[in-house]
Amino acid sequence: EEMTSMLFEEIGVMKLMFMTQEFLACIAEGRESALIVHMGHTYCSIVPIWKCNILRDKARILAIGGREITRCLYQLKEKQGTGLYSEYDWRMDIAEEVKIRLAYVSQNMKKELLEPVKEKSYEMPDGQEIKLGEELFMCTECLFDPSLVGLEDIPGLAVSVVSVLASLEPEHFNDVVGEKKKIVLMGASSMFPGLRDRLTSEVKEFYPEVSVAAPPERNKSSWMGGSIWADLSFTQSSWMTKDEYDEWGPSAIHAKCF
């Protein structure tokens, strides 16, 4: 309600609609049913959508995301030593940039740790160069085992996806995974190389027929879905207009969008 008031009174919009990111990602895929795995900065969500209805009682929210990966990378490199003139040059914002450019998901972390290190280079803003190796895949492992970053009570991503699939009623399951039997990744923290294959591998241990779709522009899925949804003729009655706001107040948004 507070955001509704701000948008109408301070920003001056003429109409608005609130939709979840996961629902809009589903629309961006051209589907009305899907299992959306949204991986953001502060959390991950696994949300089943059936015939344009979010099955809220089946959804899962995990308090782990890109922020924890950045922190993990920062701490791993700090512990191992950076080789910089000054350790103060290794900052959290630099770790964030390194994560985006170089981090990836290992298909088998324990096995990869036994193999020769494949180092990659990163040039710091002042021209210094640092070498990074195993920390580039160790930092993302917390997505599958949150206990690595001290989150003992949070299940991993693959475990949570399997849990949601197992909770679906038979009449919902086939529609949600679709004819191609794929769940859908979205969000900026889903862009790591290797993530789709690792998640597919672990989900297939329980559901051999299910795999993971990773659309190329999945970091923009909600924006793409929003542009599509806003342009559909049958959604126009779901908008809250300025006239309705003036007459009924911000609480009317609940009847319109939720």
N, C-alpha and C positions, 0 to 999 in steps of 0.2 A: 504493500500500500504506500509506503514511503517513497519507493522508486516511482510508482505510478504518479504520485503528486509531483515529484521532481521533474519527471519527463513532460508532464502537461504544463506545469506552472513556470518552471525555470528554463527548460529547453524549448518549450513551445511546440511540441509535436501535435499533430492533428488527430492521430489515432495510433494505437499500439496494441501489441499482442505479446504475451510471454509464452515461450515454448522451451522445453529442455533441450540441451545440446545433443543428448542421445537420440531424441526423437527426430531432430533435424538431420542428424547424420543418417538415420534410417531413410528419410525422405531423399537425401542426396544420393543414396544408393538405388533409388527407384523402387523401394520396397515398402510395404505397409506392415510387414512383420520381420523382425530380426533380433538377434542377440548382439547388442552393441557393447563393446569393451572400450570404454573411454579412459584414456590415460592422460591425466593433466599434471599440473605443477605440484599440487598439494594432495591430490587423492586420485584413486582409480575407481571407476564404477563399472559394474557389469549389470546391464539393464535389458531385460527381455521386453520386447514390444510385439503385441499381437493385434493385428488388424487395427493399427493406429492407436491402440490402447497400451499404456505403460503398465506392466504387471508389477506394481510397486511392492507387493508383498514378497515377490521373488527376487527383487533387485538386491545387489550387494554393494556396499561402499567400503573401500579400503583406504585407510589413512596413510597412504604412501604414494609418492609420485616423483616427478622430476626433481623436486627440491631435495629429497633424501638422496637421490643419485648424485647430485652435485656435491652435497656435503660429504658423502662417502668418498667420492673421487678426491676432493680437497684433502681429506684426512689421510687417505692412503698415500698420496704423493707427498704430503708433508712429513709423514712418518718415514717414508723411504728416502727422503731427501730429494731436493729439486736440482741441485747443482747450480743454482743461481748465485749471483754475487751477494744478494741479500735475500734471505728467506721471506722478508716482508713483501717481495715482489710477487710471491705466489698468493694470490687473493681469491676470494670466493667468486668474483665476477670473471676472473680468468678461468677458474675451474668450470664455470658454467659454459663458457665459450669452447673450452676443450671438450667438454661432454657433448655438446651439440655437433662439433666437427668430427670427433674421433672415436667416441665411445661406441661399443657394440655389445650384443648379447652373445655369450658363448653357448654352443650347443651342449657342452659338457665341461663345466668349469674345472672339476677335479682332474679330468684328463688333460685339459689344456694347460693347467699349471705344471704338469710334468713335461711338457714339450718345450723346445727352445723358444725363448721370448721373441716375439715379433714386435720390435720397437717401431714407434712412429714419432715424428718430430713435430714440435709446435713452436712457432716463433712468437716470442713475447713482444709486447708493444715497443719495448726499448731495443729490440734487435737480438736479445739473448735467446738462445734456443734450448729447449728442454726435451728430453727423451721420455717417452711414456711407453709402458709395456703392459704387463698383466693387470695393472690398475684400470685399464680401459674396459676390460670386461668384468673385473671383480666388482666394480661400482654398480653395474646394472643387475648383478645377481640378487640384490636385495628385493627386486620385484618378485622373484620366485621364492625367496627365503628372507622375509623381513627381519628375522632374528639377527641377521648379520649387522643390522644397524640398530639393534637394541629394541626392536618392536616384537617382543616375544609373543604377544597375544593376537597378532594379526596373521591370518592365513596368506599364503602366497597367491600370486595371480592365477596360475594354472589350477590350483586347488579350488579357488573361488569360482572360476569359470565352470569347472566340473560340477561343483555344488549347485550352481544355478541351473545347469542343464538337468541335473538329477531331480530338482524340485519342480520341474515343469510337468503339468498334466499331459497325458498322451495326446490329447486333442490340440494342445498348444505346441508341443515339441516340433512336429514336422513343419508347421508354418513358420515357427521362429527361426529354425536353421535353414529353411528354404529348400528349394529343389536341388540346389548345388551343395547343400549341407555345409554351409560356411557361416561362421560367426564373423563379425566385422570390427576391425580395429579403427579407432579414431583418436585424435588428440596429439599435441606436440610431443608428448613423451612416448608415443607409439612409433616414432620415426627411426629408432635404432636398428641398424642392420642386424639381422639374425633373430629379431624378436618374433616375427611371424613364424619362422621355422621352428623355433624352440617351443612356442606356445602350441603350435599344431602338434608337435611330437608328443608333448605331455598330455594334451587333451585326447589324442588318439589312443593312449593307453587305456582309456575308459570308454571312449566313443570312437571306434576305428573309422566310422563313416564321416566324421566331422573334421573339417579343416578351418583355416583362418584366412580371411580376405584382408588384404592391406592395401586399400586404394592409394594411388600415388600422392594424392593431395589430401590425405586423411587429417593433416593438421589444420585443414580449412573446411572440414566436412560440415560443421554446424553453420558456417557462413553460407556455404553453397546450398545446403538444405533450406536455410532461412529465405534465401532469394527465390527458391522454387516455391516454397509454401506460401510466401506472401503474394505470389502472382496467380495462385489458383483461384478460380472464381468461387468455388464452394467454401472457401475459407473466409470470405469477406464478412460473413455474419459473426465471426469470432473476434473481430477487431473491436476494441473499445474506443469510441470516438470522444472527441473533446466535449461534444454536447452531452453525451452520456455521463462523462465525468462531472460536468457542471451540475447535472441534475441529480445524480445518485451518489457522487463522492467516490473516493479511491477504493472503498470496500467492494464496489461493483465489479472490480477486476476478477474476483474469485469466481463469480458466476460465468464470466466470459472465457477465462483461460484455464481454470483449474478444476 
